[in-house]
Amino acid sequence: MERTRVLRVDLSAGTVAFEAVPEQRRRRYLGGKGLGARYLYDELDAGADPRGPENRLGFMLGPLSGALPGESRYAAVTKSPLTGAFLDSYSGGTFPDRLAGSLPDCLGVLVTGAADEPTALVVGDGDPRLEPADDLAGADTVATAEAYPNAAVACVGPAGEREVAYATIASDAGDHHAGRGGAGAVMGSKNLKVVVARGDPPAVPDELADLHAEYADAFADADAGKWQTAGETLESIDFAAEVGVLPANGWRDTANEVDGIGIEAAEAAAAEREYPEDDVPGGFRVETDDGETVPRGAAPMTLGAGLGMDDFDAVAALGEACDRLGVDVITAGNAVAWAVRADQVDFGFGDEDGARRLIERIARRSDGDDLADALAEGVDAAAERYGGDGYVPTVKSMELPAYDPRGALGMALAYATADRGGCHRRARPIEEEVFREDWDTARRVEAVVGAQNARATLWSLVVDDFAGETLWDDLGAEWLDALGVPHDDLRRVGDRVWTLVRLFNAREGFDREADVLPPQFSEPLPDGDAPAAGRAVDGEAFERLLDAYYAARGWDDRGIPTTERCRALDLPTDAPVRSADRTRADD
């Protein structure tokens, strides 16, 4: 069944209704990130409060949801309370499949307004409806999921209810999160405690069965498939340490060894003991050969190396705390690191108990706890209140993850131009550039623009990041054509979506003055044998690179898409642009 509608939910009015999506809009934006961005651009006024009832929150699917190999995902699309910019955040697990099965002809759910009491949106039995959820007020992500044993849920924990600016939307009892940028705070501000999907996952359409098998085999044989099978994202910490770009101790140092928290330590820990699934959520974990689970991805980077911890069990405990509370592990780790460096706490790096207590305080932001309240708005907000600017780097008020950009100038460009702030997922040229000496401006711009556009398309289809590598050549055109789904040229779709989001951000006051890196990156990395050793971001070279990037995109020297470029991409040409003296999202 072709997906041609969205479900509109108005929490203020207490109504739910289906709405058709015009074919032209589906052709141009597909679904997921692209369609969500178009609704957000059209319906949200410049300067709108991200936590206000007027903000939109989309749980967006794609035209191929439930049909592709790999893990299904949905896109949470909204205006970020952390940055004040556009936000798209992605989550996998069982919820996207069951949401797709619950709404078989829908490209997503668009939520506006705010309820008076904690509320549940229930879909999947032919009658979407709003129900009271006041009995779940204050419940963590595990307890909330357990309240709906025969369904899949997306919910907020205490951090979302308290509108922490980097609260997550959790699913599968905290196994998976729409993590960065605070979509959970938007959900919490609307008093939407949980979305419940009762439908069965959709079956792969008969006309896609052969294609599904072919691509599944191709993925298993591809480098990305082998890498995922070997360790999912956990191996990224070993890579970052090996090449010399893994920040440690609150970006004060660089870690070159991760013996206690890398892939080998994780495998050893899993071999020694069991981690009951009921006790420890698994979204920051990777399965080992014997079926046990261990921490993965960002947790060892930001909660491990970033907090000076080289102990597997400490990282697991902190990851569990973040997952249950519903808070982004990257910003949470950076917030704790900032507090240590700014001498605002009575513990130091390597103190698991101290870090866990502070994360709990931040997530629950009790009245009168000024430090936790400031940190709940992000590192920039805390630095504004207490001083200590420059300890933890941010771009557009989003704290950077791992991958120090001094290791590759292309990564500096990727961070600075990322549409949702300091994000490494839009483009990762560092994975190749750090080993090369021959990359010039043109190659760096090509790598960043190409990846940004391709991922904008794939995230409009809402493709699994790993399995999506097998779609890189035609960006899913073969699949859409097999189902008879109308679409524009998919590379043009990615360019259009990326440029539309830039128009949204420009309207909010984000221009060249926001496409910057903190000055600390002009200081070189430590000398040594690692490929990135001794490198720094040259300010003049970076500005030339930014000029070339804008030119390649058809934007002016302020980073604003030109009228000609907008016309070429069938985008609005009369978008108002606010001055750069914008206010913070929490002002």
VMD Tcl script that draws the C-alpha trace (Angstrom):
set ca {
  {0.00 0.00 0.00}
  {1.38 3.37 -0.98}
  {1.87 5.84 1.84}
  {-0.03 9.01 0.94}
  {-1.31 10.47 4.24}
  {-0.19 11.81 7.60}
  {-1.96 11.61 10.94}
  {-2.52 15.03 12.50}
  {-2.71 15.23 16.29}
  {-3.76 18.44 18.05}
  {-3.16 17.92 21.76}
  {-4.69 21.26 22.72}
  {-7.96 20.39 21.01}
  {-7.74 16.68 21.79}
  {-8.25 15.68 18.15}
  {-6.73 13.25 15.67}
  {-7.39 13.29 11.93}
  {-5.89 11.95 8.72}
  {-4.72 14.31 5.99}
  {-3.64 13.59 2.41}
  {-0.12 14.52 1.30}
  {-0.21 15.93 -2.26}
  {1.69 13.87 -4.82}
  {3.93 16.78 -5.78}
  {5.05 17.12 -2.17}
  {5.75 13.39 -1.95}
  {7.75 13.53 -5.19}
  {9.88 16.40 -3.97}
  {10.41 15.38 -0.32}
  {9.63 11.62 -0.14}
  {8.99 11.36 3.63}
  {11.12 11.31 6.78}
  {13.47 14.27 7.04}
  {12.39 15.92 3.80}
  {8.64 15.85 4.34}
  {9.01 16.72 8.01}
  {11.21 19.70 7.14}
  {8.67 20.98 4.63}
  {5.83 20.85 7.17}
  {8.00 22.55 9.76}
  {9.07 25.28 7.34}
  {5.52 25.99 6.17}
  {3.75 25.87 9.52}
  {6.15 27.27 12.13}
  {6.72 30.99 12.46}
  {10.27 32.30 12.81}
  {11.23 32.70 16.44}
  {8.63 30.22 17.71}
  {9.37 28.75 21.13}
  {10.58 25.15 20.68}
  {8.80 24.24 23.91}
  {5.64 26.14 23.01}
  {2.43 24.47 21.85}
  {2.90 25.90 18.36}
  {6.02 23.79 17.71}
  {5.50 20.71 15.55}
  {6.83 17.27 16.43}
  {6.86 14.73 13.64}
  {7.22 10.97 14.00}
  {8.07 10.53 10.33}
  {8.23 7.36 8.24}
  {9.29 6.88 4.63}
  {7.70 5.40 1.51}
  {9.76 2.22 2.00}
  {9.26 1.84 5.78}
  {9.12 -1.83 6.71}
  {10.28 -2.97 3.28}
  {14.05 -2.42 3.35}
  {16.77 -4.68 4.76}
  {18.29 -3.69 8.07}
  {16.61 -2.12 11.06}
  {13.63 0.14 10.41}
  {13.82 3.70 11.71}
  {11.67 6.74 12.17}
  {12.67 10.41 12.11}
  {11.76 12.75 14.95}
  {11.51 16.18 13.30}
  {11.02 19.42 15.22}
  {12.61 22.71 16.23}
  {15.35 22.03 18.75}
  {15.16 23.47 22.27}
  {18.94 22.98 22.58}
  {19.94 24.96 19.49}
  {16.88 26.84 18.27}
  {17.54 25.31 14.84}
  {16.03 22.52 12.79}
  {16.26 19.07 14.35}
  {16.00 15.60 12.88}
  {16.87 12.66 15.11}
  {16.53 8.97 14.28}
  {15.69 5.83 16.21}
  {15.36 2.15 15.38}
  {14.09 -0.96 17.12}
  {10.58 -2.39 17.05}
  {8.70 0.91 17.30}
  {9.24 2.14 13.69}
  {8.07 -1.18 12.23}
  {5.00 -1.32 14.41}
  {4.21 2.35 13.77}
  {4.46 1.60 10.04}
  {2.16 -1.38 10.48}
  {-0.26 0.63 12.60}
  {-0.54 3.36 9.95}
  {-0.08 1.42 6.70}
  {-0.89 4.29 4.36}
  {0.81 7.05 6.38}
  {4.14 8.83 6.11}
  {4.05 9.79 9.76}
  {2.38 11.56 12.64}
  {2.43 15.35 13.10}
  {1.79 16.58 16.63}
  {0.99 20.12 17.69}
  {-0.53 21.80 20.74}
  {-0.13 20.69 24.35}
  {-2.28 18.55 26.62}
  {-3.22 19.60 30.15}
  {-2.17 16.24 31.63}
  {0.20 13.43 30.63}
  {-1.28 11.81 27.53}
  {-0.83 8.72 25.38}
  {-1.40 8.56 21.63}
  {-2.53 5.04 20.72}
  {-2.52 3.80 17.11}
  {-2.90 0.44 15.47}
  {-6.41 -0.87 15.94}
  {-8.10 1.23 13.28}
  {-9.03 4.01 15.68}
  {-6.17 6.40 16.57}
  {-7.00 8.05 19.88}
  {-5.68 10.02 22.82}
  {-5.82 8.47 26.27}
  {-4.84 9.66 29.78}
  {-1.35 8.64 30.93}
  {-1.21 10.50 34.25}
  {-0.41 7.24 36.05}
  {2.93 7.23 34.19}
  {4.02 10.70 35.30}
  {7.64 10.48 36.46}
  {8.12 6.92 35.16}
  {11.40 6.07 33.51}
  {11.65 4.68 29.99}
  {11.65 1.05 31.11}
  {8.60 1.37 33.35}
  {6.72 3.25 30.65}
  {7.37 0.52 28.10}
  {6.31 -2.15 30.58}
  {2.94 -0.44 30.96}
  {2.14 -1.50 27.37}
  {3.30 -5.13 27.20}
  {1.66 -5.99 23.86}
  {2.75 -2.89 21.97}
  {5.82 -0.90 20.94}
  {6.19 2.56 22.43}
  {8.10 5.78 21.96}
  {8.16 7.70 25.22}
  {9.92 10.27 27.35}
  {11.49 9.62 30.72}
  {11.92 12.08 33.59}
  {14.29 14.24 31.51}
  {11.66 14.77 28.83}
  {8.99 15.59 31.38}
  {11.31 18.18 32.93}
  {12.05 19.54 29.44}
  {15.80 19.00 29.59}
  {17.06 20.52 26.34}
  {18.71 17.27 25.27}
  {16.07 14.82 26.44}
  {15.51 11.84 24.15}
  {12.51 9.96 22.83}
  {13.08 6.37 23.91}
  {11.71 3.12 22.55}
  {12.15 -0.58 23.32}
  {12.48 0.09 27.06}
  {15.39 2.44 26.50}
  {17.18 0.28 23.94}
  {16.79 2.94 21.24}
  {16.63 6.72 21.30}
  {15.94 9.65 19.04}
  {18.82 11.19 20.89}
  {20.43 14.46 19.95}
  {18.95 17.95 20.14}
  {16.07 17.50 22.55}
  {13.10 16.03 20.69}
  {12.16 14.50 24.06}
  {11.91 17.97 25.60}
  {9.47 18.99 22.86}
  {7.43 15.85 23.49}
  {7.49 16.52 27.23}
  {6.45 20.14 26.77}
  {3.37 18.88 24.97}
  {2.52 16.52 27.84}
  {2.73 13.64 25.38}
  {4.19 10.93 27.58}
  {4.03 8.07 25.10}
  {3.07 7.02 21.58}
  {1.79 3.44 21.55}
  {1.89 1.37 18.34}
  {-0.24 -1.78 18.52}
  {-0.15 -2.82 14.87}
  {1.91 -5.69 13.54}
  {5.03 -4.88 11.50}
  {4.30 -4.70 7.77}
  {5.26 -7.64 5.59}
  {7.73 -7.13 2.76}
  {5.60 -6.65 -0.39}
  {5.73 -9.57 -2.82}
  {7.08 -7.34 -5.58}
  {10.08 -6.52 -3.37}
  {10.88 -10.02 -2.11}
  {13.67 -10.74 -4.60}
  {15.12 -7.24 -4.28}
  {15.04 -7.54 -0.48}
  {16.97 -10.82 -0.56}
  {19.49 -9.43 -3.07}
  {20.22 -6.32 -1.00}
  {20.33 -8.23 2.28}
  {23.03 -10.49 0.83}
  {24.88 -7.48 -0.59}
  {24.85 -5.77 2.77}
  {26.14 -8.86 4.56}
  {29.09 -8.98 2.15}
  {29.81 -5.23 2.22}
  {32.35 -3.56 4.49}
  {29.56 -1.81 6.39}
  {27.77 -5.09 7.03}
  {30.92 -6.83 8.22}
  {31.77 -3.84 10.43}
  {28.30 -3.83 11.97}
  {28.41 -7.57 12.61}
  {31.84 -7.30 14.21}
  {31.02 -4.50 16.62}
  {28.42 -2.02 15.39}
  {29.49 1.49 16.42}
  {31.70 0.33 19.30}
  {34.70 0.01 17.02}
  {34.51 3.75 16.31}
  {36.14 4.45 19.68}
  {39.07 2.22 18.75}
  {39.38 4.02 15.41}
  {39.29 7.48 17.00}
  {41.97 6.52 19.52}
  {44.14 4.88 16.90}
  {44.23 7.93 14.61}
  {44.60 10.40 17.49}
  {41.23 12.23 17.46}
  {39.53 10.85 20.59}
  {38.94 13.64 23.15}
  {39.47 12.75 26.80}
  {38.93 14.43 30.16}
  {36.52 17.02 28.88}
  {38.41 17.81 25.67}
  {41.48 18.68 27.73}
  {43.48 15.69 26.50}
  {43.57 13.13 23.67}
  {43.24 9.41 24.40}
  {45.46 7.08 22.42}
  {44.52 3.88 24.24}
  {41.08 2.55 25.19}
  {42.03 -0.78 26.67}
  {39.31 -0.67 29.32}
  {36.38 0.57 27.22}
  {37.04 -0.41 23.58}
  {35.88 -3.40 21.60}
  {38.28 -5.87 23.23}
  {37.26 -4.81 26.73}
  {33.60 -5.10 25.79}
  {34.03 -8.61 24.44}
  {36.01 -9.66 27.49}
  {33.39 -8.28 29.87}
  {30.59 -10.07 28.05}
  {32.48 -13.34 28.29}
  {32.88 -12.95 32.05}
  {29.35 -12.12 33.15}
  {25.74 -11.82 32.07}
  {23.84 -8.58 31.62}
  {20.15 -9.34 32.14}
  {18.10 -7.61 29.47}
  {15.43 -6.65 32.01}
  {17.97 -4.80 34.13}
  {20.03 -2.96 31.54}
  {18.54 -1.32 28.44}
  {20.48 -2.18 25.32}
  {20.44 0.87 23.08}
  {24.08 1.57 23.89}
  {25.04 -2.09 23.46}
  {26.16 -4.52 20.78}
  {25.50 -8.26 20.74}
  {28.44 -10.61 21.04}
  {28.72 -14.11 19.56}
  {27.26 -15.75 22.65}
  {24.24 -13.44 22.75}
  {25.21 -11.25 25.67}
  {25.30 -7.48 25.26}
  {27.83 -4.76 25.97}
  {28.01 -0.94 25.64}
  {28.48 0.50 22.17}
  {28.93 3.75 20.27}
  {28.82 7.14 21.89}
  {28.68 5.89 25.48}
  {32.34 4.76 25.69}
  {33.43 7.94 23.91}
  {31.62 10.60 25.93}
  {30.86 8.76 29.16}
  {34.13 6.84 29.07}
  {37.10 8.65 27.54}
  {35.37 12.02 27.82}
  {34.97 11.58 31.58}
  {38.37 10.02 32.14}
  {37.00 6.53 32.75}
  {38.73 3.43 31.49}
  {36.40 0.96 33.15}
  {33.83 -1.01 31.23}
  {31.38 -1.40 34.10}
  {31.42 2.34 34.85}
  {30.49 3.16 31.27}
  {27.72 0.54 31.34}
  {26.28 2.00 34.55}
  {26.31 5.57 33.24}
  {24.82 4.46 29.93}
  {22.04 2.67 31.76}
  {21.30 5.78 33.82}
  {21.05 7.96 30.71}
  {18.84 5.45 28.90}
  {16.40 5.08 31.76}
  {16.19 8.83 32.40}
  {15.86 9.55 28.68}
  {18.84 11.85 28.17}
  {21.34 12.07 25.30}
  {24.61 10.38 26.26}
  {26.74 12.75 24.16}
  {25.50 15.98 25.70}
  {25.17 14.41 29.15}
  {28.81 13.32 29.09}
  {29.92 16.72 27.86}
  {27.82 18.48 30.51}
  {29.44 16.49 33.32}
  {32.88 17.09 31.81}
  {32.23 20.83 31.67}
  {31.14 20.87 35.32}
  {34.38 19.15 36.34}
  {36.58 21.47 34.31}
  {34.71 24.55 35.55}
  {35.16 23.44 39.19}
  {31.41 23.40 39.78}
  {31.32 19.94 41.40}
  {33.12 18.18 44.23}
  {34.36 15.25 42.13}
  {36.84 14.82 39.31}
  {37.35 12.84 36.15}
  {37.13 9.09 36.63}
  {34.47 9.30 39.37}
  {31.55 7.14 38.25}
  {29.38 7.85 41.30}
  {29.84 11.60 41.02}
  {29.02 11.59 37.32}
  {25.92 9.46 37.82}
  {24.62 11.69 40.62}
  {25.02 14.79 38.46}
  {23.30 13.18 35.48}
  {20.39 12.27 37.75}
  {20.21 15.84 39.06}
  {20.25 17.24 35.53}
  {17.52 14.90 34.30}
  {15.23 15.69 37.22}
  {16.26 19.41 37.49}
  {14.73 19.94 40.92}
  {13.70 23.42 41.97}
  {16.57 25.26 43.61}
  {19.31 23.17 41.99}
  {20.82 26.00 39.96}
  {23.75 24.03 38.52}
  {21.57 21.17 37.32}
  {19.05 23.62 35.91}
  {21.76 25.41 33.92}
  {23.32 22.16 32.68}
  {19.86 20.94 31.66}
  {19.94 23.65 28.99}
  {23.31 22.52 27.63}
  {26.96 23.48 28.02}
  {26.61 26.91 26.40}
  {23.83 27.87 28.83}
  {25.91 26.74 31.80}
  {28.94 28.68 30.55}
  {26.81 31.81 30.16}
  {25.72 31.52 33.78}
  {28.95 30.39 35.43}
  {31.76 31.23 33.03}
  {33.98 28.50 31.65}
  {33.37 29.17 27.97}
  {35.73 27.19 25.79}
  {36.06 24.07 27.95}
  {33.70 21.94 25.85}
  {33.33 22.77 22.14}
  {29.92 23.37 20.59}
  {28.59 24.30 17.17}
  {25.24 26.10 17.20}
  {25.05 25.19 20.91}
  {25.22 21.45 20.23}
  {28.14 19.76 21.96}
  {30.56 17.93 19.69}
  {30.83 14.15 19.94}
  {34.12 12.34 19.34}
  {36.28 12.87 16.23}
  {38.32 15.95 17.04}
  {38.12 18.06 13.83}
  {41.79 19.03 14.06}
  {42.51 15.64 12.56}
  {40.92 16.58 9.22}
  {39.90 20.00 7.90}
  {37.01 18.40 6.03}
  {35.59 17.25 9.37}
  {35.81 20.84 10.62}
  {33.69 21.86 7.62}
  {31.23 19.03 8.28}
  {30.75 20.10 11.90}
  {30.43 23.79 11.09}
  {27.83 23.32 8.37}
  {25.84 20.47 9.94}
  {22.21 21.54 9.86}
  {21.34 20.49 13.41}
  {24.55 21.70 15.08}
  {27.73 19.87 16.09}
  {26.87 16.52 14.53}
  {29.20 13.90 13.04}
  {26.44 11.95 11.29}
  {25.78 14.31 8.36}
  {29.25 13.74 6.87}
  {32.35 11.94 8.18}
  {35.21 12.77 5.82}
  {37.67 12.22 8.66}
  {37.38 8.46 8.20}
  {39.33 8.81 4.94}
  {40.98 12.22 5.07}
  {42.94 11.59 8.26}
  {45.08 9.10 6.35}
  {45.63 11.35 3.34}
  {47.95 14.26 2.65}
  {46.62 15.06 -0.82}
  {43.11 16.33 -0.05}
  {42.60 19.87 -1.32}
  {39.70 22.31 -0.96}
  {37.76 20.86 -3.88}
  {38.03 17.30 -2.54}
  {36.92 18.31 0.95}
  {33.93 20.25 -0.34}
  {32.95 17.42 -2.66}
  {33.10 14.91 0.20}
  {31.05 17.00 2.60}
  {28.40 18.22 0.14}
  {28.06 14.75 -1.39}
  {27.55 13.04 1.96}
  {25.17 15.69 3.26}
  {22.98 15.46 0.16}
  {23.03 11.67 0.02}
  {22.11 11.30 3.65}
  {19.37 13.91 3.28}
  {17.81 11.63 0.66}
  {18.34 8.41 2.61}
  {16.95 10.00 5.78}
  {13.91 11.12 3.79}
  {13.42 7.45 2.96}
  {14.33 6.81 6.63}
  {16.88 4.14 5.79}
  {18.96 2.22 8.31}
  {22.37 3.94 8.39}
  {24.28 0.69 8.00}
  {22.12 -1.06 5.40}
  {21.70 2.28 3.64}
  {25.30 1.98 2.45}
  {24.05 -0.54 -0.14}
  {21.68 2.11 -1.55}
  {24.41 4.73 -2.01}
  {24.70 4.30 -5.80}
  {21.10 5.13 -6.73}
  {19.81 6.29 -3.30}
  {16.90 3.86 -3.38}
  {15.53 4.61 -6.86}
  {15.36 0.91 -7.73}
  {13.16 0.26 -4.69}
  {10.82 3.18 -5.30}
  {10.45 2.22 -8.95}
  {9.70 -1.39 -8.03}
  {6.80 -0.18 -5.88}
  {5.69 2.43 -8.38}
  {6.29 5.30 -5.93}
  {6.56 8.63 -7.78}
  {9.73 10.60 -7.07}
  {12.01 13.29 -8.43}
  {15.69 12.68 -9.20}
  {16.93 11.50 -5.81}
  {20.21 13.39 -5.81}
  {18.26 16.56 -6.47}
  {15.91 15.62 -3.64}
  {18.84 15.52 -1.22}
  {20.09 18.92 -2.39}
  {16.57 20.32 -2.10}
  {16.03 18.99 1.41}
  {19.42 20.22 2.65}
  {18.78 23.67 1.18}
  {15.25 23.84 2.60}
  {16.61 23.17 6.07}
  {19.19 25.91 5.50}
  {16.33 28.29 4.67}
  {14.61 27.29 7.91}
  {17.77 27.89 9.92}
  {18.52 31.18 8.15}
  {15.03 32.36 9.05}
  {15.99 31.64 12.67}
  {19.15 33.76 12.35}
  {21.74 31.10 11.55}
  {24.14 32.26 8.84}
  {27.91 32.37 8.36}
  {28.41 33.70 11.88}
  {27.00 30.42 13.18}
  {29.09 28.20 10.87}
  {32.13 28.45 13.11}
  {34.32 26.26 15.26}
  {35.49 27.10 18.78}
  {38.91 28.79 18.82}
  {40.47 25.96 20.82}
  {40.82 23.97 17.60}
  {43.50 26.38 16.39}
  {45.78 24.79 19.00}
  {47.52 21.67 17.62}
  {46.83 18.15 18.77}
  {49.64 16.55 20.78}
  {52.65 15.30 18.87}
  {53.05 11.57 18.46}
  {52.81 8.69 16.01}
  {49.06 8.90 15.31}
  {48.04 10.14 11.83}
  {46.37 13.26 13.31}
  {49.23 14.14 15.67}
  {50.25 17.79 15.66}
  {47.43 18.94 13.38}
  {45.27 22.03 13.96}
  {42.50 23.94 12.18}
  {44.02 26.84 10.27}
  {41.55 29.71 10.49}
  {42.31 31.24 7.09}
  {42.22 27.86 5.36}
  {38.90 27.12 7.02}
  {37.37 30.41 5.82}
  {38.49 29.66 2.26}
  {36.97 26.21 2.58}
  {33.69 27.70 3.80}
  {33.65 30.09 0.83}
  {34.11 27.16 -1.54}
  {31.38 25.19 0.21}
  {28.88 28.05 -0.11}
  {29.77 28.50 -3.76}
  {29.30 24.80 -4.47}
  {25.85 24.94 -2.88}
  {24.76 28.11 -4.66}
  {24.60 30.13 -1.45}
  {25.83 33.69 -0.99}
  {28.86 34.64 1.09}
  {26.70 34.79 4.25}
  {25.65 31.21 3.68}
  {22.11 32.07 2.54}
  {20.68 30.17 -0.47}
  {20.35 32.54 -3.41}
  {17.05 33.22 -5.14}
  {18.38 31.53 -8.26}
  {19.32 28.41 -6.34}
  {15.93 28.24 -4.65}
  {14.16 28.53 -8.00}
  {16.33 25.79 -9.46}
  {15.33 23.48 -6.60}
  {11.63 24.46 -6.57}
  {11.96 26.04 -3.12}
  {10.41 29.22 -1.68}
  {12.19 32.38 -2.86}
  {10.70 34.88 -0.42}
  {12.03 33.41 2.82}
  {12.63 36.11 5.46}
  {16.06 35.98 7.09}
  {16.51 37.16 10.65}
  {19.56 39.11 11.73}
  {22.40 37.15 13.27}
  {21.82 38.67 16.72}
  {19.32 35.89 17.48}
  {18.48 34.90 21.02}
  {19.13 31.48 22.49}
  {16.38 28.91 22.28}
  {15.86 29.05 26.03}
  {15.68 32.86 26.36}
}
mol new
graphics top color blue
foreach p $ca { graphics top sphere $p radius 0.5 }
foreach p [lrange $ca 0 end-1] q [lrange $ca 1 end] { graphics top cylinder $p $q radius 0.2 }
display resetview
